[in-house]
Amino acid sequence: MRLADWLHAHAGQGRVTQTEIGIDQQRRIEEKRLIQGMGETAAFELLDRLLAAESDARARLLYEDADVARRRGSPEGGISLISTGDFLRGLQAAGRIQSAERILEIAAATGRNVDQLRRLRSGEAAEVLRGHLDSDG
């Protein structure tokens, strides 16, 4: 299922929002220029904007690129960073999936570099995620 299809099927649960970084990224794609790291930077731009509008809001950013945490530094302003590996382990701990490792094996078989995802980034992130999943029923 494509993201656009999911958004249509789940109206009100998500939306597409433009960012200045995203607009620049699109321009660079059209010009066949480097766009490395721009997606994550756009995500932070959006989260910063949303959190500035609502000071007590909390946000979680699911990321796969290990450079995200290094580029951003420590989470601030209500943003929690959760790696894909931690997310999968959280889903497994909450009983939503059978095996995080099996999903990583499938990803590796399709050419994805999952070595960094296999390392636990933050036990706290997995606990927060598990609590959130448990409360969602």
C-alpha positions in Angstrom: 0.0 0.0 0.0 1.4 3.4 -0.9 1.5 6.2 1.6 -1.1 8.2 -0.3 -3.5 5.2 -0.3 -3.0 4.8 3.4 -3.7 8.5 4.0 -6.9 8.3 1.9 -8.1 5.1 3.7 -7.3 6.6 7.1 -8.5 10.1 6.7 -7.8 12.2 9.8 -5.0 9.9 11.1 -2.3 11.6 9.0 -1.5 14.3 6.6 1.1 15.5 4.2 2.7 18.8 5.2 5.2 20.9 3.2 8.4 22.1 4.7 11.0 24.5 3.4 13.6 21.7 3.5 11.2 19.5 1.6 10.7 22.1 -1.1 14.5 22.5 -1.4 14.8 18.7 -1.5 12.3 18.4 -4.4 14.2 21.1 -6.3 17.5 19.2 -5.7 15.9 15.9 -6.9 14.8 17.7 -10.1 18.3 19.1 -10.6 19.9 15.6 -9.8 21.7 17.1 -6.8 22.6 15.4 -3.5 19.8 15.2 -1.0 21.4 13.1 1.7 19.9 13.7 5.2 17.3 16.2 3.9 14.3 13.9 4.8 15.2 13.7 8.4 16.0 17.5 8.5 12.6 18.2 7.0 11.0 15.9 9.7 12.7 17.9 12.4 11.6 21.2 10.8 8.0 20.0 10.9 8.3 18.7 14.5 9.9 21.9 15.7 7.1 23.9 14.0 4.3 21.8 15.5 5.9 21.7 19.0 6.4 25.5 19.0 2.7 25.9 18.4 1.8 23.6 21.3 4.5 23.8 24.0 3.3 20.8 26.1 3.0 18.5 23.0 5.2 15.4 22.7 6.4 13.8 19.4 8.2 10.7 18.5 10.4 10.4 15.4 10.9 7.0 14.0 14.2 6.9 12.2 16.4 4.3 10.4 19.5 6.3 9.6 21.8 6.2 12.7 23.2 9.6 11.8 19.8 11.2 12.8 20.6 11.1 16.5 24.2 12.4 15.9 23.0 15.2 13.7 20.3 16.4 16.0 22.1 15.8 19.3 20.1 15.1 22.3 16.3 15.2 21.9 14.8 18.4 23.0 11.4 20.2 23.0 9.4 17.1 23.5 10.9 15.1 20.6 11.7 11.4 21.3 13.9 9.6 18.8 13.1 5.9 18.2 15.2 3.8 15.9 13.5 1.3 13.6 15.3 -1.5 15.5 13.9 -0.2 18.9 10.5 0.2 17.3 10.5 -3.4 16.1 11.6 -4.6 19.5 8.9 -2.5 21.1 6.3 -4.1 18.8 7.6 -7.5 19.7 7.5 -6.7 23.5 3.9 -5.5 23.2 2.9 -8.7 21.4 2.1 -6.9 18.1 4.7 -8.9 16.1 6.3 -12.3 16.7 9.9 -11.5 15.9 11.8 -8.2 15.4 14.8 -10.2 14.3 12.8 -12.0 11.6 11.8 -8.7 10.1 15.4 -7.5 10.1 16.5 -10.8 8.5 13.9 -10.2 5.7 15.2 -6.6 5.3 18.8 -7.8 5.1 17.8 -10.4 2.4 16.5 -7.6 0.3 19.7 -5.7 0.5 19.0 -3.3 3.4 21.9 -2.6 5.8 20.4 -3.6 9.1 23.5 -4.0 11.2 22.9 -0.7 13.0 19.2 -1.5 13.5 20.1 -4.7 15.4 21.9 -2.7 18.1 19.6 -1.4 20.8 19.8 2.4 20.8 17.7 3.2 23.8 16.0 0.8 26.2 13.9 3.8 27.3 12.7 4.4 23.8 11.5 0.8 23.6 9.8 1.1 27.0 8.0 4.3 26.0 6.9 2.7 22.7 5.6 -0.4 24.5 3.6 1.7 26.9 2.1 3.6 24.1 1.2 0.4 22.2 -0.3 -1.1 25.3 -2.5 1.9 25.9 -3.8 1.9 22.3 -5.3 -1.5 22.8 
